[in-house]
Amino acid sequence: MNKIYVLAFVLFFMACEVVVPIDIEDPVPVLAVGAYFSNDMDTYNIAVSQVVGALSDLENNNQDSALIQIFEEGLLFDEFILNRFALEAFEQDFIPGNNYRLKVSKSGFETISAEAVYPSLVEIDTAYFRVSNVVGEFNEEVKQVQINFHDPVGSDFYEIKAY
């Protein structure tokens, strides 16, 4: 008899459907900036798009006519109007240790900015590359890289590229 009650209980809840109304506010348009600056690059690229929510019917597309301003140590360093059909590429010399601020403005959006200290190039003391005798999980050769460098005092993030 207990099995019948349990079965009836399960069937009752499987047959129930609950609709929960969700109040979704109209999304406020927000800019998103993709910018990459590295001390081994000759040109620097910036792209601007609109952030959209998961339930939004807006498109996440590149924005044109955004005013890009770059400040070095608080002074205007470069400015240009972004073309939506191409990443803006510009050539400038950044000074390691100086503070840079990227400011993006566009009509209909709140102005956004980001600030960082431009890092010094870290020289590699030694680098070793070898193909090991180990075979990986997918039957591939396992390659090993060992890199030694002096890490200066401070909060640093490193990017390592291998070609």
N, C-alpha and C positions, 0 to 999 in steps of 0.2 A: 504494500500500500504506500510506503514511503517513496518508492521509486515512481509511483504514479504522481504523487504530489510534486516531486522534484521535476519530473517531465512536464507537468502542467505549468509549473512556475517558469521553467525555461522557455516553453512555447509562448507563454503570455508575454514575457519580456522581448522575445524575438519578434512578436507581432506588433509591438508598440513602436511608434515612430514619433520622435520628438523633434520639432522644428524650433530652433533657437534663433530669434531675430538678432542680427548684429548691426549695431550702429556704426557705419563707416563714414568718417568725416571726409569731406573733399580734401584731396591731397594738396598740400602747399608745395609749389614747385621749388625744388632744391637743386643746386648745381653740384656736379661731381667733377673733379679735376684729376686727370691722369698726367702726371709730370714725372719725368725721370732725369735726374742729374747725376752724373758720375764723373770722377776726375780722370777717366780714361776715354772720354768721349770728345769728339770734335764739335758735334752739334747736339742740341738739347731739344727734346720734343715735348709738346704740351697738347693735350686734347681735353675738351670740355663737353660733358653730356649732362642730361637731366636725370636725376634719380627718380625712379618710380617705385611705388609700393607693389607688393605681391598681388594685391587685389585691384590695382589701378588699371584703367583702360588706356592710359597714356603710353606713348612709345618712349623707349629709352634711346633717344637719338642724339647725335652730335649737335652741338649748338654753334651757330655762327654769330658773328658780331659781338662776341664777348671781349671785354677790355681786359687784357692781361697786363699786369704791372709787376715788375720785379724790383725789390728794394735791396740795396746793399748797405748794411750798417745804418738803416733808417733813411737813406737817400735814394731817390728814384734812379735805378740802374738801367732799366729798359722797359718799354711799353709798346704794345701793338694790339691791333684788332685781329681776333682769330678768324680764320677762314674755315668753315665747317667741312669743306670737301678735302682738306689736307691737314695733317698734323702740322702745327707751326714748328718749323725748325729754325733755330737761330744760333749764331755763333758768338759766344762771349767768353771772356776769361774770368773764371771765378777764382777768388783768392782763398786758399785753405785757411780755416780759422775764422773767416769773416761770417757774420750773421746775414742770412738772406731771407726775405719774406716774399712769397708769391701771393698776389691779390687778384681775384677774378670778380669782375662786375658785369652784369647783364641786366637789361631792362626786364622787369617782371620777376626777378630773383633777388634773394638776399645776397649781399656781397660776402664772399668767403675768402679765407686766407690761411696760409700755412707758413710756418717759420722754422728754420733749422740753421745750424752752423755747417758750413761747407767743410767736409772732412779733408784731412791731409792724406796724401797717397802713402800707403804703407808698403814699404819695400819687402819683397820676399827674400829671406836669407837662403833657404834651400827648398828645392822642390824635386820630388822623386815620383816617377811614374813607372809602374811595372804591371805586366800581365801575370797573374798568378796561375798556379796549377789547379786552382779551385774552379769547379763548374757550378754555376748558379742554379737556382730552382727551375728555370726555364731552359736549361742546357746551354746557357751563355757563358762566355769567358768572364771571369771576374777580374776587373782592373782595379788596381790600388793606387791611390795618390796620397803622398805625404807632403804637407806644406808647413814650413817653419817660418815664422816672422815675429818681429818684436812688436808687442801690443803696447802702444803708448798709454799712459794713465788717462782715464776718462771713460765716459760712456760711449762705446763704439759699436757699430754694426758693420759686418763685413759681408761683401758679396764675392763669391768665388766663381769665376767662369772657366769652363774647360771646353776646348774645341778639339 
